[in-house]
């Protein structure tokens, strides 16, 4: 049998808004652009292994130093956060900063491949979901093409499948919390962007709570107009209704029934969403400190130093390099 070496492709992703980038270019050497909500993010590098649209495809993440990291566990939840042993710590800041989060983009808008953080694999690369031996693609829900937002997740969150949510009376779905980014830009798989949280929808998927955050990239040209869920209704009329219908119907082409929702499909506001994020972050911290049962979730990380699942940079590299040859 012919052996194929993994295909590697790398890219660097510098998350700086176009206005900020232009302003930075005009500054004298050593000058500072000053504080502001649109400050540049950290450097993250993505490395593709295997062929896209194959079961063996993986998108790994590296930090600015070129070391492999987990997008699930090692990228901070809060944008511009201070950390203690890899876990963000609280500090005083204004409301604008309190609502800035890192989002890991799994699926660019208008695409169909169901990509996701591989929660059960070491270092949790992004992969394409497989069911019954077949790669998964979402159907086009008329009149839309693929996903109607940039879709992804907040790092360092976890919806605990053993913990019943008081507001939905259902347990979590065992994944990081999902994000629907509604800005005007089509983002790329593996992008890590700052987002403002605007609201949240409670999807009930086969008896599990599957929260869907509504957010906008802070570097979007229209971001300054959006502060809460009511602004989405005002400035993007019909978008929330389309979102509700998309989640209601997207599994019907697979022969499944309509999805159900808590709160009769009502989108909850930013304050409610922030409390859900806080709760899922606490669940993630308990998971990483082995204070709860994580089942098959892989908690290997390189930056949460107090975690029993912490590994060295060399061990992380070995985990990636020792993977079996990828299928095509």
Secondary structure, DSSP 8 states (H G I E B T S, - for coil): -------EEEEEE----HHHHHHHHHS-TT------TT-----EEEEEES-TTSTT-EEEEE-TTS-EE-TTTTS-SBTT-EEETTEEE-----HHHHTEEEEEEEE-TT--B-EEE-TTSTT--EEE-EETTEE-B----TT--S-SSEEEEETT----TTSB-TTTSSEE-SS--EEEE-SSS---TT-EEEEEEEEEEEEEETTEEEEEEEEEETTSTTGGG-SSHHHHHHHSTTHHHHHHHHHHHTTGGGT----EEGGGG--EEHHHHHHHHHHHHHHHHHHHTT-S--TT----BSS-TTSTTB--HHHHHHHHHTS-----
